[in-house]
């Protein structure tokens, strides 16, 4: 239902990322695209021990790219974006998030094929930050942290996960997570062995549930460690 797409996405070999420009802010589409373009050069295989440092530096570089963009184009002041990104090497993945774009892990829990889904990231919203935020109109869902070119309070959360063959990861903007209940997200991720088909199913679910926002998903299957 958006007039323009304010999401941007990157799906590489070692790096995956989804950015969601802030609706109601100046040029959310410019912000998300700027961040994704700044992350691209960091898509490379690194020593697993250095993953947190490398991904942290990549997010810092992306925020600096926003800062430079605003310096050269002052009319863009106020733009911002969320970000969820994953960098992996060997059997280790590091995930970074700022805002309410999310990462999930689907893992087969037993030999009977039972699967469980875990939300890896925590939304940076006032509902998770302020007690009784729900009592204040429109506060709970507001984003409390995002990338906008400024230094203070823009650092990402970094989360490590050890990967197993058969794991399936999902990175998404809140166009999916705010529209589709978690149990339906899990069902869609389990609906096909083909990650592209699972991604298409998630997009269809989000649009069927009203699709009020841009919807971006990446589905990543872990086959073998390298």
Buried (B, 14 or more C-beta within 10 A) or exposed (E): EBEEBBBBBBEEEBBBBBBBBBEEBBBBBBBBBBBBBBBEEBBEEBEBEEBBEBBBEBBBBBBBBBBEBBEEEEEBEBBBBBBBBBBBBBBBBBBBBBBBBBBBBBBBEEEEEEBEBEBBBEBBBBBEBBEEBEEEEEBBBBBBBBBBBEEEEBBBBBBEBEBEEEBBBBBBBBBBBBBBEEEBBBBBBBBBEEBEEBBBBBBBBBBEBEBEBBBBBBBBBBEEEE
